[in-house]
Amino acid sequence: MAVLEEVLQKPLITEKTSIIGEATNRYGFIVDLKANKNQIKNAVETLYNVKVLNVKTSILPGKLKRAGRFVKRTSKTKKAYVQLAEGQKIEFFKGV
């Protein structure tokens, strides 16, 4: 993982993460499966110019999906919840 843009795949924009973000100053991201907490912290700090206090990660197993008579499994995903320092925030939608 040499490139920081490959660590963070996309932000989590859900109702749950927006409520958590307002209450505890945490933001959620979908990250690469091979990324560790230090790489996630460095990527968020450099890409968004904020100070990261804590990173929590979880790996979600793939789901079983049916396609006719066949059963397939979707791929695993990894979520990271990043807590920022007091008074800092990330704007995902600028100018909206």
N, C-alpha and C positions, 0 to 999 in steps of 0.2 A: 504494500500500500504506500507507494511513494507520492501519489497525487492526492491532494486534499479534496478535490472535487469528486473523486470516486468514493470517498468514505461516506459522505452524506448523499443519499439518493433523492429524497424529497421530504419536505416537512409534513408532519401529521396535522391536518386541518380537520378536526372533528369537534363535536360539541363537548365531549369529555375533556379533550386537551385544552380547549379554550377556557373551560371552567377552572381546570387545574392551573392554567397559565395565569389567570387573573388572581387566584387565591394565593398561590405559593411561588409565583415567578418561575414556573417550569415550562419548558417547551419540548414537544415531541418531534422526533425525526425517524424516518425509515433509513437504516444504515446498511452497509455491506455486512454480510455474515462473518467475514474474516476480520473486521475492524474491532480493535479493543478500545477500552475506555480512554486511554491516553491519546490515541489517534482521533477519537471522536471529539475530545476536549480541544485538541489543537486545531482541528478543522473548524469547529464552531467559533473559537476565539479569533482565528485569522480571517474567516469569511464574513463574519458579522461584526467584528470589532467590539466584542463584549468580554467580560470576565466570567468564566465558568467556575462555579463552586463545587458542583457535584454532578456525576453522571451515573444513571441507573439504566441497565440494559435488560432486555428480555428477548428470548427467541421463541417465536410462535411456530408451532408445527404446521405442516401443510394440511389442507382439508381434503377429504374424499369427495370427488365430484363424479357424477354419472353422465356418461355420454352414450345414450342408447343402452345397450347391454354391457358396455364396458365401464369399469370403474377406474378413474385416474386420481392421482394425488397431486395437488398443487405444491409449489415449492415453498420452502421455509422462508420466513422473513424475520428480521431482527429490528426491534424498536429500541430507541434510546431516548430517555427523558433527561433533559439537561436543565439544571438549576442555575440561574444567573445571579450575580451579585445584586444587592439592594439598589434600586433606582435605575437599573438597566433593563432594556427590553428589545425584542426583535420585531421589526415590522415586516410581515410577510406580504401584505397588500399595501404598497405605497401609492398614495394618490387615489384610492378608491373610496 
